[in-house]
Structure formats: C-alpha cells, structure tokens
C-alpha cells in the first residue's frame, strides 16, 4: 500500500484507552502512516470529539462517527457513511471491547451474551460490512485487538477469554481466505496496558466492576503500546504480542502447557 496517499484508517473504541492512543499516535509527525484520514468511532460522541481535537489533524482529515458495535443492523449504513466521506477504507482497527470479573459458577448467562456481542459478534459484523468493498479495492487491512487472554484462560475472565479466543479462529480463517485478494489481517494480543478497561468490567450479574486492577495500573502506557502496534502493522505482522512479562505466558502455553496450568490455577483471580 502506498502510505504517501493519506490512507483512510477507521478506529473503533476510539474514545479511550488503546483506540484513543492509536488515533493520537497516527496523527504524530513520525507516524508510520503519514497524512492519515481518520474515522473515530465509539458510543460517546463527546469523547470522540475530544480525541479528534487532540489529534490536531485538519477537520477534512477527520470523521467522528459514533456507533454501537452491538447494533449490527446499523453497521452497513456506517460503512456507507465512511465511503461517502472518504471514498475508501484502507485499515480498520477494531478495539471496542469489555471484560469481566466473575467466576463461571457465579456468572449470569446474560453476561456471556453481552461479552460475545461486543467483543466478537460486533467485530465480525463490522468486518463483514467492510469486506465487500475491500475485496473490490483489492486491498485492505484488518487490525484486531485480541488479548493475551485470547491465547490462554485465566480465572474470572471465562467469557472474556472465550470471546478473544473466538477472534483468533475467525480472523485466521479470514486471512487464509482473502490473502490472495490483497487483504491482510493483524491480530494483536496486548498484555497489561494502562487503560480503563478494568473499571468497566462486568461483574457476575452485569454490574460494573468499577475498580482499576493493580496490574493494569502499572502496565505499559497506552501511547507506547500504540507506537509498537503501528510499527507491527506497517510490517504486516500477522500476530503480535505487546506488553510486559505477562506475554511470556503465550510461549509457556505453547511449549510447557502443564507448567502454565499450574501457574494460573495458583494465581490470584482478581
């Protein structure tokens, strides 16, 4: 892809956390994607506008597009809006997501439905809405935020882990199906990143957790994560792990699964 042309980059979950950090990083002079045209999406229009203002990009290079990832019927119309505004979509960074803090025994089934609707079905629906146009273009790149929890299971995260595991199966299949057509897929597995995700985690009956996890609080700054992810995307990495020592769990799982099982079952669940 010719990055000098000012590519159209759609970011979901752009009102905070990783999505916000990506929008700001893309707007920097040293961005691997110069002169971008950004589409910023999340549910909160006022927060999206705040992020848009922080980018410092000219207004003609920005589209603030509020959406709800669980309203899948509305997503094709949002795709049409982006095409009417910019004429194409080169990258879709999918970051919208929620986590949980509850055991399997205590978790209402409705919580699992909510986690899957936001973290998996919404992502799949937006991907399918964008896919025909990317196939027609003969190019496009999906960048999907999974998690270290997408590669292994930990206590009190059963639904979150399941939703992130599901992303790997879906997007590995999509990558295989569309590579010859010019499309690319990058799955990123963050470790502990300094974002508010734990504050909005769902408890056993869907109530908000409302607490910042200690590991999240001392994790990698979101701005650092964003810079590393953008470099990996520029290099067309298929899967990338970004974080601290917690990312080693992915390799332990691969080569020493019994050891990881013992570590995780003896670890605190909060």
C-alpha positions in Angstrom: 0.0 0.0 0.0 1.2 3.5 -0.8 1.3 5.3 2.6 2.1 8.6 0.9 -1.5 8.9 -0.3 -3.0 9.6 3.1 -4.7 6.4 4.0 -8.2 6.1 5.4 -8.0 4.4 8.9 -11.1 3.6 10.8 -10.6 3.1 14.6 -13.3 1.7 16.8 -13.2 2.1 20.6 -11.6 5.4 19.8 -13.0 7.4 22.8 -10.5 6.0 25.3 -7.7 3.5 26.0 -6.0 1.8 23.1 -8.3 3.3 20.5 -7.6 6.8 21.7 -3.9 6.1 21.8 -3.8 4.8 18.3 -5.7 7.9 17.0 -3.2 10.2 18.7 -0.2 8.2 17.5 -1.3 8.1 13.9 -1.6 11.9 14.0 2.0 12.4 15.1 4.6 13.6 12.5 6.7 10.4 13.0 3.7 8.1 12.4 4.4 5.1 10.1 1.2 6.2 8.2 1.8 9.9 7.3 -1.1 12.3 6.5 -3.8 9.9 7.6 -7.5 10.4 7.3 -9.1 9.1 10.5 -12.5 7.8 11.2 -13.1 7.7 15.0 -15.9 5.6 16.3 -17.3 4.6 19.7 -20.6 5.2 21.5 -19.8 8.5 23.2 -19.8 11.4 20.7 -18.4 14.0 23.1 -15.4 11.8 23.9 -14.8 11.1 20.2 -14.8 14.9 19.5 -12.3 15.4 22.4 -10.0 12.8 20.8 -10.5 14.4 17.4 -9.5 17.8 18.8 -6.4 16.3 20.5 -5.1 14.8 17.2 -4.6 18.3 15.8 -5.4 17.0 12.3 -7.3 19.3 9.9 -11.1 18.8 10.0 -11.2 17.4 6.4 -9.0 14.6 7.6 -11.3 13.6 10.4 -14.7 11.9 10.6 -16.3 11.5 14.0 -18.7 8.6 13.6 -20.5 7.5 16.8 -21.7 3.9 16.7 -22.8 1.0 18.9 -21.0 -2.2 17.9 -23.9 -4.3 19.3 -26.3 -2.6 16.9 -25.2 -4.8 14.0 -28.1 -3.8 11.7 -26.7 -0.2 11.7 -23.2 -1.1 10.7 -23.6 -1.3 6.9 -25.0 2.3 6.9 -22.0 3.4 8.9 -19.7 1.8 6.3 -21.6 3.7 3.6 -21.0 7.0 5.5 -17.3 6.4 5.6 -17.2 5.7 1.8 -19.3 8.8 1.1 -16.9 10.9 3.2 -13.5 9.5 2.1 -14.2 7.2 -0.8 -12.4 4.1 0.6 -11.3 2.3 3.7 -7.7 1.1 3.9 -7.4 0.0 7.5 -9.9 -0.9 10.2 -8.5 -1.0 13.8 -11.1 -2.8 15.9 -10.6 -2.1 19.6 -14.1 -1.9 21.1 -14.4 -4.4 24.0 -15.4 -5.2 27.5 -14.0 -7.6 30.1 -15.4 -9.3 33.2 -14.5 -10.1 36.8 -16.6 -13.2 37.9 -16.3 -16.9 38.2 -18.1 -19.3 35.9 -20.3 -20.6 38.7 -21.5 -17.1 39.5 -21.8 -15.5 36.1 -25.2 -15.0 34.6 -25.7 -16.2 31.0 -26.7 -12.7 30.0 -23.2 -11.5 30.9 -21.7 -14.0 28.5 -24.1 -12.9 25.8 -23.0 -9.2 26.3 -19.3 -10.1 26.2 -19.7 -12.1 23.0 -22.0 -9.4 21.4 -19.4 -6.6 21.9 -16.1 -8.5 21.7 -16.9 -11.0 18.9 -20.2 -10.6 17.0 -19.9 -6.8 16.7 -16.4 -7.2 15.4 -17.5 -9.9 12.9 -20.4 -7.8 11.8 -18.3 -4.7 11.1 -15.7 -6.8 9.3 -18.4 -8.4 7.0 -19.8 -4.9 6.3 -16.4 -3.6 5.2 -15.2 -6.7 3.5 -17.0 -6.5 0.1 -15.6 -3.0 -0.6 -12.1 -4.1 0.4 -12.3 -7.1 -1.9 -13.4 -4.8 -4.7 -10.5 -2.4 -3.9 -8.1 -5.4 -4.0 -6.5 -4.2 -0.7 -7.3 -3.6 2.9 -6.1 -4.4 6.3 -8.0 -5.5 9.4 -6.2 -4.9 12.7 -8.0 -6.6 15.6 -7.3 -6.2 19.3 -7.4 -9.6 21.0 -5.5 -10.1 24.3 -3.0 -12.4 26.0 -6.3 -13.8 27.3 -7.1 -14.7 23.7 -4.3 -17.3 23.8 -4.9 -18.7 27.3 -7.6 -18.8 30.0 -7.4 -17.2 33.4 -9.6 -17.0 36.5 -12.7 -14.8 36.5 -12.3 -14.0 32.8 -14.1 -17.0 31.2 -16.4 -15.0 28.9 -13.7 -12.5 28.0 -11.2 -15.3 27.2 -13.8 -17.1 25.1 -14.7 -14.0 23.1 -11.0 -13.3 22.4 -10.2 -16.9 21.5 -13.1 -16.7 19.0 -11.5 -13.8 17.3 -8.4 -15.8 16.5 -10.4 -18.6 14.9 -12.4 -16.2 12.8 -9.6 -13.9 11.6 -7.1 -16.7 11.0 -9.8 -18.1 8.6 -10.4 -14.7 7.0 -6.7 -14.2 6.5 -6.4 -17.5 4.7 -9.4 -16.8 2.5 -8.5 -13.3 1.5 -4.7 -13.1 1.3 -4.6 -13.8 -2.5 -7.2 -11.0 -2.9 -4.7 -8.5 -1.4 -6.2 -8.3 2.1 -4.2 -8.5 5.3 -5.1 -9.3 9.0 -3.1 -8.5 12.1 -4.2 -9.8 15.4 -2.6 -8.1 18.4 -2.5 -9.6 21.9 -1.9 -6.8 24.5 -0.8 -7.7 28.0 -1.4 -5.2 30.8 -1.8 -1.8 29.2 -2.7 1.3 31.2 -6.4 1.7 30.1 -9.7 2.0 31.9 -10.9 -1.5 30.7 -11.0 -3.0 34.2 -13.0 -0.1 35.5 -15.8 -1.0 33.1 -15.5 -4.8 33.6 -18.8 -6.7 34.1 -19.5 -8.5 37.4 -21.4 -11.8 37.8 -24.8 -10.2 37.2 -23.6 -7.5 34.8 -22.9 -4.7 37.3 -19.8 -2.6 36.6 -16.6 -3.6 38.4 -15.6 0.0 39.0 -12.0 -0.8 40.1 -8.6 -0.3 38.5 -6.7 -3.6 38.6 -3.3 -3.3 40.1 -1.6 -4.9 37.1 -3.4 -2.6 34.7 -2.4 0.4 36.7 1.3 -0.3 36.4 1.1 -1.7 32.9 2.6 -0.4 29.6 1.5 3.1 28.8 -1.1 3.1 26.0 1.0 5.5 23.9 3.9 3.1 24.0 1.7 0.2 23.0 0.2 2.2 20.1 3.6 3.0 18.7 4.7 -0.6 18.8 1.5 -1.8 17.2 1.7 0.7 14.4 5.2 -0.5 13.6 4.0 -4.1 13.5 1.1 -3.2 11.3 3.4 -1.4 8.9 5.5 -4.6 8.7 2.3 -6.6 8.0 2.8 -8.8 11.0 0.1 -11.5 11.2 0.1 -11.7 15.0 1.9 -9.7 17.6 2.2 -9.8 21.4 2.8 -6.4 23.2 3.2 -6.0 26.9 5.4 -7.0 29.8 6.4 -10.3 31.2 2.8 -11.5 31.1 3.1 -12.1 27.4 5.6 -14.9 28.1 2.6 -16.9 29.2 1.7 -17.4 25.5 5.0 -19.1 24.9 4.8 -21.1 28.1 1.3 -22.3 27.0 2.8 -23.4 23.6 5.8 -25.3 24.9 5.0 -26.1 28.6 1.2 -26.2 28.9 1.3 -28.2 32.2 3.5 -25.6 33.8 1.3 -22.7 32.7 -1.8 -24.6 34.1 -0.1 -24.8 37.5 0.9 -21.2 37.4 -2.6 -20.0 36.5 -4.5 -22.1 39.0 -2.3 -20.9 41.8 -2.6 -17.3 40.8 -4.9 -14.7 42.3 -8.2 -14.5 40.4 -8.9 -10.8 40.9 
